[in-house]
């Protein structure tokens, strides 16, 4: 946890942690997960009937310090620099761009080890020694779900993707005699293998690009099927976001339900290991495609 900590949201990528940054990492505490349960008492009997459990991830508390006490400046300048760093940290952690936008999440890279999504909630400062250039703080971050993502050496959580095109069958041309009406509609079924890394199921973003007729379906072979209830024109793209806390469907970026009523988002994950993606449907041009994007996921925060 002693690598770079990075708080990222639109317009901001704030780094802290190692000694080269004004705000330095001291320690971290992750509160115990809590559970919401559907348990009920056994009617007229001992014990209880267990239902489904839901995990609420614990709050993350990050202890940091702003320390200019060893800087080669007069004590007044050290105090000013410490206060300046404190002001910037307070502004960044308030995260106006996030808290004013319903549903928007920030990303917190934790010491170059993993990344979690959620929201910074508050910053608590100890200014008792600010006059000599030393300030302590506790920063609180609330994860959106129990998922943590793997990061590379630069602290970035990389997006992976796989695309399957709805390619029409190869044809040798028209064969006489021709019978009206002529049709250039193609039914197609294409698949492509890929591998999901990480140690826990990944939640994908699925994008289907038209043109394709209503009733098209995307299959993760032997795991789940997503069906579209409406046709997509050549300039339309349906997006299905399966990530916890963001589960929704959109059409050209606008909220629109394009899914069959029996769609169960809780099943739309991809387990680590080999997978196979299939696009099935009918298209006039045969140029439709589906793309899945995902991040490699760790087992827990």
N, C-alpha and C positions, 0 to 999 in steps of 0.2 A: 504493500500500500504506500510505498515511499516514492513512487514515480509521480508523474503529473496527474493532478486532479483537474478536471475540465468541466465547467458548467456551460452547456451549450443550449441556446434557444435563438429564435430569429433575431439577427443583428448582434449577437453576443457569443463569444467563445472565450470564457474567462479561465485562465490557468493559475493554479496555485499549488502549493505542496513542497517541492524541493527548495533548497536554500536560495536558488537564484531568483525566486519570486518574492515580492514583498510580503505576501501572506504564506506562512509556512505551516505544514502539517504537523500536528502533535499526536493525535490519536483519533480512533473512530469506534463508535458503539452502534450496533444494530439491535434494535429492540426485538423481543420475541414476537413471532407471528401470532396473530389472534385468529379465531375461527368463528364463523357464523354457521350454525347447524340447523338442520331440519328435524331434530330429534323430537319424539313425542312419547309421553308416558304410555305404558301398556294399559289399555282399558281394563279396569277391575282386575289388575294383576301386578306382580312385582316386575321391576326393571323398566326398560324403555326400548322403543323401536328407533333404530338409527336411520336417519335420512342422509341426504347429501351434505357434505361439509364444504365450506368455501373459505379460502385463505385470504386474510388481509395482512399484507406484509408489514413488518415492523418499521418504525421510523428510524432513519439514519441520523446519528448525531456526530458531527465532525468537529473536533477540537483543533483550533489553529492559533497561531500567534503572529503578531506584527512586531518585529524586533529590529529597531535601528540603534540599539544601545551601543553596538560596536562600530557603527559607521564613523568615518573620520570627519565628523562635523561637530560644530558647537551643539550643546544640548538642546538649545532652542530650535535649531534646524532639525535635529533628530525628532523632536516632538512634533514639529510641523509635518515632516514626512510620514510619520506614523499616523497622524490624523488624516492626512490626505489618502493614504492607503485604506484606512478604516472607512472613510466616506465612499470610496469607490466600491469596496466590498459590500457595504450596506446597500448601495444602489443596485449592484449586480444581483445580489441575493433577493432583493425585493421583486425582481423579474416582472416588471410591469407588463411587458409584451405577452407574457404567459398568463398571468393571473387575470388579465382583462379579456382574455379570449376563451370562451367555454370550450373544453375538450382539448385545448392545446397543451402539450407536454414538453418539458425540458429534458435534456439528457445529462446525466452525471457520470463522467468517467472516473472510476475510483482507483487512483494511484497507479494507473497503467495496467490494472489487473482485469477489470470488467467494467461494463457500462449498464446503468439502469435508467429507466424512464420514470418520470414523475414530476413533482413540483417542489422547488425550494419554498419553505414555509416561513421561517423566521431566523433572525440572527440575534444572538444575545452577546453583548459586549461587556468586558471588564476593563474600564478605563482608569483604574486606580494608579497605574504607573505610566499613563500617557505622557506626563510631563517630562519623562526621561526617554521617550521613544519606544515604549513597550505597551502593547495592547493584546489582551487575550479575547478570544471569541469562541462561541459555540454556534455552529451552523446546522440547521435542521432541514432534512430532505425527506419527503414522503413518496415512496415508490408507488407507481400506479398498479403494479401487480408483482408477483413473486419472481418474475423473469429477470435474469441477468444475461447480458450479451458479451461474447468474447471480443477482445480488442487486439489490434496489431501493435507493433513496436512503437508506433507513433500515438497510440491511445485511441485510434479510430475503430469503430465497429463497422466492418465492411458489409455492404449489401451484395448478395449473390443473386443470380437470376438464371432462369432457363426459359427458352421460348420454343413453342411448337407452332408451325405454320399449317394452315389448312390448305394443303397443296392439292390441286385437282389431279385426277389420274392421268397418266400419260396416254395420249390418244394418237392414233395413226391418221386422223382426218376423217372426213365424212365418207360414208359408203352408200352408193346408190343401190336400190331406189330410196329416196328420202320420203318420209311420211310426215305430213303436217299433223299437229303443230310441232315445229322444231324446238328443242330445249337446250339451253346451255347451263342448266342448273346442275351443280355437282354435290353429291353426297360424299363425305370424306371422313376418314377416321385415322388420325395420325398421332403417334406417340414418340416420346424421346426419354431415354433414361438419364438420370443425374444422381448426384450424391449429396446428401445433407450432412454437414459436419456438426460439431458440438457434442454435448452430452445430455441434452434435453430436447423435447419437441420444439420445433420452430413454427412460428405462426406467420403464414405468408400473406402477401398482398397479391391478389390475382387480377390481371388486366386482360380483358377480352376485347380485341379490336375488330370492328366490322370491315366489310359487310358480311353478315351472317343472319340466317333466318331465326325466328323464334323457336325455342325448343333446343337450342344448342346446349351442350353440356361439357364440363371440364371434369375429368376424372384423375384422381391420384390413385392409380391402379391398386385394387384390393383394399383401399382405405375409405375413400369418400367420393361423392359426386356432387357437383354444383350445377344446377340447371337454370338457364336464363328463360324468363317468361316472355320476353319481347325481342323483336328483331333489332339488329344494329345496322345502321347505314354505314357507308364507306368512311364517313367522317365522325363516327361515334365510337367511344371507348367506354366499356363498363368496367368499373373497378370495385373489387370486393376486398375489403380490409378485414382480415381475420384476427388481428392482434387484440388481445384483451384490453378492454377500455376504449377501443376504437372500432369495434365491430359495426360495419355499415356497408351499404352499397351506394355507388355513385355513377352517374352518367355524365360524361364530359366534365367531371369535377363538381357537379351539383348533386345534392342528395336526392336519390331516386331509387325506389325499390325495383330491381330488375330480377329478383330471385324468386324461385318457387316457394310457396308458403311453408313447405316442410324443411327448409334449410336450417340446419342446426350448427351454428357457429362454434359450439363447444367441441365439435368433432373435427374442425378444419385445421388440424395441425399436421406437421410432417416430422416423423420420428427420424433420428439420426440413422444414416445408412443409405443403401441404394433405394431409389424411388423411380417411378415411371409416370410421366405426365401425358395425358391424352386429351385432344380436342376433337369432339364429335359434332357434326352439324352439316347444314346445307347452305351453300353460298353460290350466288350467281357468278361472281368472279373467281372464287376460290382463293382469295388473298387474305382471309381472316387469320387471326393468330391469337394465341394466349401466351402470356408471360407471367411467371411466378417469381416474386422477389422475396428474399428472406435474409435474416441475420442468424449467424450461428449462436446457439443459446447454451447457457450453463444451467446446472441443476437448481441453484438457489443463490440468493444474494449473500 
